[in-house]
Amino acid sequence: MIQRIPGRLPAPEKTATETPPLADVACCQKVPASHGGLEPSAEPQLPFRQVFDGRFLIREAINRSRMATLYRAEDLLHGGRAVAVKVPLLSVESDPASFARFRHEEDTGLKLSHPSLLQFFPTTGKKSRPYIVTEFLRGCTLAQLEPETRPLPESDALRITSVVCDALGSMHGQGVIHNDLKPSNIMICSDQTLRILDFGLASPPIRHRSPLAKLAPVIGSPEYMAPEQVENGPVDERTDIYALGAILYELLTGAVPFQHEDPWQSAFRRTTGDPVAPRTLNPALSPQAEEIVLHALQRDPRDRYPSMAAFKGDLDAPARVEVTGYRDRLRPPRWKLGFQSTPLLAGLLLGVGAILTLVAIFLILCARLAAG
């Protein structure tokens, strides 16, 4: 239900807080207020300056992606606090898989609690249409934060990654793996705090998968996927460690691991080899920072940090990190034939194999008939 309302309610009073976690990070001092922009769309919009479902005063649309439109609003039931109302596109509502992901994001977000995880607010009663309500944040994503200044100073990159580690460690402690960590899902806020966003692909740890899962489409962000995700294998806390290692690699070198013009080729290369050593791209890096990155990016999950706490421990005290020579053991990626990495070629070979099999069966039957 939509109801008109004039004027503007006063914003809730701010209370004093402790020192923000990114207060000493130079690139986070003056964060631009950006929400990505509004992609052109024929989607119907919620009317501005009107009350939605008797509770939310819609102020403006601030972002539209391929999944949803995001509105800045005020929650009239809680003193006019600023909130973000996320409404799925009609195409998402009509697609069962996409809409299930949208609903899953809300279910997951409401269960999580940490200062650096996006806060979700519950809604009660019947909704006039599907939507999610979260805290409203001013700032920009890590992907938007002055990409031309990368690589970041080593200390800044390690500090940002440490704050993300702390939030993900809490998330893992609550039994949830993010599964889609990337710079566009990490928001640097104007008050020098940080939030992890988008829990649409989050799940509990998946310790075992059927061999048939390898034939299913791969879902996620290829540049930051762990090798086990690329192969639709089991995922756990170490899957997020790899993704965060890939983000740290980019912050320190200015390039993603396994850089390739085709993002999916970038993804499949990590299943057979290692990235270029970070200090090859940025010689100013310390051997300890390189050691941390390469430890997180080990192909075998058993060789990575066992937990976010262990990862954060090295990030917070890099001078104490022992350099074990990960750099000297790097191996370049090998070409690999597979249904996912080379679907056209693999499909062609499968088709040829099927045809040859049918021809062989036909010849055998003909020979038997002739002998009979």
Order of alpha helices (4+ residues) and beta strands (2+ residues): beta-beta-beta-beta-beta-beta-alpha-alpha-beta-beta-alpha-beta-beta-alpha-alpha-alpha-alpha-alpha-alpha-alpha
